[in-house]
Structures are given as structure tokens and as C-alpha cells.
């Protein structure tokens, strides 16, 4: 009986250790428009050009702008945009260069919960 307890304890420790290792080493990804994209690149604060171009697009789509805005490249002509709101909550948007013009859409709460905010 004592051997069985030790065996179960060792098995549990190995299982927890493998789970922690997999969680810590797995790259951060989310599924957008049926494609899994990596979020490994760092967040970058908007520059003046981004403020005018992407800021205008945010206002055109009637999305909420933030006190601070950040972007993260996730592919060719694709960005995740993070806007820090006055209530200190983050709003996330998906930006991509469409065939004719730039397009933007909001990110669902489920996907937003998987994204690590800029800070």
C-alpha cells in the first residue's frame, strides 16, 4: 500500500512537471479567421504615422480609442492592436491590409483573454 502511494505521488509530480514545462515553453498563439497566428513578437507603441493612419481607421469603424495604443505584427500586413482604455481595460483589434484598403475588426472576449497585454 505504501509503495502504491509513492508511485501515485511520483506519477502526479511528473504529470504536473510536464504540464508546467509545456505551458511555459509553448509559444503564444491565437486563432484568427481560421488561421493560427503567433503572438511572439513584442508589442510596439504607436508612432505618429500609426496614430494618423490606424487611429483614423479606428474612428471610422467606431471602435474605442485608448489612452495608449500598441501594435504587434502577426504576419505580412497583419497587426493586433491593443488600446488601453480609461478604466484600465484593454480593447484588442485585428488589422490587415485588404485587397483594396485596410480592414479592421474587433477581437472577441474569448480571444482577448488569451492575449498577453503590453504591460
Buried (B, 14 or more C-beta within 10 A) or exposed (E): EEEEEEEEEEEEEEEEEEEEEEEEEEEEBBEBEEEEBEBEEEBEEBEEEBEEEBBEBBEEEEBEBBEBBBBBBBEEEBBBBBBBEEEEEBBBBBBBEEEEEBEBEBBEEEBBEBBEEBE
